[in-house]
């Protein structure tokens, strides 16, 4: 009986993580390909940030870090700035979000909105400082107000979709595994 339980749980776990990985690939294509996802006045949504925040909230810090790394590598492959900024930032984000949910916060939509807003704003601010200000593109300094801040707002609007999708996937795959056992 123990072997049967172990196999069902492993299959559900692998299926869930495969679906999350495929979702991140799809979101990466939508985010990084011009014309596939609507832009509002030239402002783009960075869909990978709220997606990995939600995954880290449900999968916790260790597994979340791997998904953050995967999403960051996908993002960095299409980035023109070089380096692994997005991969490192998303690993850090997933570790912090997973740890906060494990030890300090409750896993709910309000917490997801808070964490996603903070980490999207932090990502955009750090990227703006690094890519625009430090590299000497002073003529683009106003892009903080014309692109990066509106992008934070546009990105966070999509968070409930990711939160409820990840929660439904977790609930369905966890409940179906225990129902098949009994």
C-alpha positions, -999 to +999 in steps of 0.1 A: +000+000+000+028+024+008+043+019-026+010+028-043+007+060-022+042+070-030+037+065-068+005+085-070+019+114-050+051+114-071+031+115-103+009+143-091+040+162-079+058+158-112+027+167-132+022+199-111+058+210-115+058+202-152+027+223-157+043+252-137+074+249-159+053+249-191+034+279-179+066+298-173+078+290-208+045+302-222+046+334-201+082+340-211+072+338-248+042+362-242+063+386-222+094+387-244+080+385-279+068+418-294+032+419-304+020+387-286+008+405-254-009+439-255+011+469-247-006+500-233+010+532-245+043+513-249+042+499-214+047+461-211+036+437-184+064+416-169+044+385-164+071+363-150+074+382-117+039+377-104+039+341-117+070+331-098+058+350-067+026+329-067+045+296-074+069+304-045+040+311-022+026+277-028+057+256-034+078+274-007+113+286-008+135+258-021+113+247-050+103+283-057+140+292-061+143+266-089+113+280-107+126+315-101+160+305-116+142+288-146+120+319-153+150+342-149+171+322-173+142+323-198+140+361-194+177+366-196+180+346-228+159+373-246+173+403-227+197+426-245+214+439-213+234+407-207+243+392-174+220+372-153+202+400-135+167+385-139+177+350-129+195+363-097+166+386-089+139+360-094+158+334-073+161+360-045+124+369-049+112+333-047+134+326-017+121+356+002+084+350-008+085+313+001+102+320+034+078+348+043+048+325+037+064+296+056+074+315+087+056+349+088+026+355+065-005+338+054-010+326+019-039+347+005-046+371-024-038+402-003-004+388+006+002+379-030-007+414-042+016+429-016+046+406-024+041+409-061+038+447-060+069+451-038+091+428-059+079+441-092+086+477-081+120+466-066+129+448-099+121+478-120+138+502-097+170+482-095+170+475-132+164+512-140+192+523-117+216+497-132+207+499-169+198+536-172+215+557-145+247+538-137+254+531-174+252+568-181+219+570-201+209+602-184+187+612-213+165+583-204+162+592-167+125+601-172+117+565-183+112+557-146+079+577-148+070+570-184+077+532-185+088+515-153+062+528-128+033+522-152+048+488-159+046+479-122+009+488-122+002+469-154+020+438-142+003+437-108-031+438-125-026+403-137-016+388-103-051+375-094-051+354-126-018+338-116-027+334-080-060+316-086-045+295-114-016+283-092-040+277-062-064+257-084-036+236-097-022+229-062-057+221-049-067+199-078-035+179-079-032+175-041-069+166-036-070+142-065-040+123-052-056+118-017-089+108-033-073+081-054-055+067-023-087+063-003 
